[in-house]
Amino acid sequence: MPKRAAIDTDFLTHLAGIRNIDDVYALIVRFFIAMDVEVIMHPLVYEHEKSPTANPIIDKLFAEGIILVPALQDILDAKPGGRLMYEGMVMQMYGDYTGKKYPLSDVCSGWQKGCSLGEVHSAVMCVFLGCEYLFSDDMGAVRHMSRIIKVQTQTSVETLSRKMCGEMIKGSDIISGKERRLLSYERT
């Protein structure tokens, strides 16, 4: 059974922007297969951060169900205490991650770009939905989010960059060495 992985927009945008290969969509699908993951994106991240301009590769990944977007209510219903627990966890993780007070009054619908809301909401979704991984190209998230999640929730979620994922699929029989380097942004 595949593991679950939450994905942030930078990670996804970088995957979709891979050059020097004919079928980037197929490569991304094989990458998720090689990682043995079901990939999900937080609904607020999808709504507010998914590329403001159409990207046919990204759009197809969502349209074909390669990346799923759960309803916010499904996330809230996944744990006892639901919305109240979710809101508290988001505000606490935000403070631990940024060193600042949560900037909005409505945790479950408000949004402000450029202040790490995507990383925090995705991390809390990981806890609520039992994701093993958080895929992020934000190096601050990669360095700190796994520890923050562990301290706050006693849950283990591994925050991985594309380079770290590339190391995990080294030797894969469905991803060539060149493709792995492209996926993990190494020079080819």
N, C-alpha and C positions, 0 to 999 in steps of 0.2 A: 504494500500500500504506500502510495507516495506521501512524502512529508508535505507540510504546508509552508509557503513562503509569502510574506508580504513584500511588495515591491514599491519603491518610491519612484517619482517621476524622473529624476535625474538618471537613475540606473536604467530605466526603460528607454528614455530618450537617447542615451549613449548607445544602448544595444541597437536601437532602430537606425542610428546614424553610422553604423559600420559601413566602411567602404571596401573596395577591392574584392567583392564577392557578388555573385550573380543573384542569389535569392536569400536576402537577409531574413525575411519572414521564416523561411524553412530552417535557417540556421538557429534562429531564436527558439523555435519550437523544439529542435533537436537539443539545444542547450538545456531547456527545461526538462526534457526527458533524461538527459545525461545526469542532471542534478537530482532527478527523481522527485520532482516537486509539483504540487498543485499551486499555482500562483494566484494571489489575490491582491487587490488594491483597495484601500480604504475608500468608502464612498465620498467622503469630503475631499480627499486628495484627488479622486477622479473628477469630481465636480469643479474644484477650484484650481487644480494645478496641472491636470492633463493638458498637454500642449494647446495653447489658444488657437493655433493654426492646425488645420487638418494634416495628419500624417498617415498616409495610406497603410503603412506597415503597422503602426500602433492601433489604428482604427480596426484593422483586420484581426489583430490579436484579441481585442475585446469582442468584436462581432462574432468571431468563431469560437468564443468561449475558452480560448487559451489562457487568458487572464480574466478572472471573475471579479465582480464587484458585489459584495454582499450588501444587503440593505442595512442601514444603521440600526434599525430596530432588531434585526437578527443578531447583530453584535451585542447590543444592550441586553437582549434576552439570554445570551449565552452564559451569564454568570448571575448568581443570586445577588440581589442588590442593584442589578441593572444599571439604570441611568445614573443614580446617585454614586454608585461605586465607580463607574466609568468617569464621571466628571471629576471626582476626587483624585482618581489615578492620573488623569490627564494634567490636572493642575499641579500635582505633586511632581510628576516626571518632568513637566515643563520647567518648574523651578529648579529641579536638580540638574537638568540638562543645560539651561541657559543662565541660571543664576538670577533670573528675573521672575516677577509675578506674572501669572497668566494674563495676557493683554485684553481679553474680551470677557463680556459678561455672560454670553451664551456659548458654552463649550460645545454643544452638540449641533450648532448650525452656523455660528459666526466663523468668519475667516479673515485672516490678514496675511498677505503675502510677505515673504522674506523674514519670518521670525520663527522658523523651525516648527510650525504647527504640524506639517506633514509627517516629519520624523516622529513626533510625539504621539500623534493620533495613530500612526501605523504601529508603533511599539505597543500601545495599549490594546489595539486590535489583536496583535500577536498573542498577548496574554489572554484575552477573552476567547479567542478562537483556537488557541492551542497551536499556533505556528511555531515551527522549529527555527525558522530563519527570518531575518529582515534583510532584504537586499537593498543596499544604499550605497551611493557613490559620494555621500557626504562624509568626509573623513572624520569629522567630529562625532558623528553618529557611530561610525565604525569603531572608533577608539573608546567611546564612553557608553553607548546605549545598552549594550549587553549587561554591563555592570550595574547600571541604574535599574534596569528591569529586574535583575537578580536581587538587588538590595531591597527594592520596593515591594516585590511580589513573591520572592522565593521561586520564581519561574526562570527557566533557562531558555533564552532565545539568542541564537548566534547572529550577530550583525555582520554581514559579509559584503565586501566590495566585489566588483567584477574580477579584480585580480585574484582575490581569495577564492572565488568560485572557480576560476581557471585552474588554480592549483588542485582543487577538489576533483576536477574532471580530467586531470592529467592521465593519459593512458586510456581514455574512453575509446571504445570501438565505434562510436557513432559521431565523434567530433575529432577531426584531424588536428595535428599539432598546429598547423597554420590557422585553422579556424579557432582553436583554443586561444592562440595568441591574439587574434582579432577580437574575440569576445572579451579578453582580459586586458585589452589595450596595450599589449606588448608590441614592440616593433617586429615586423615580419621581414 
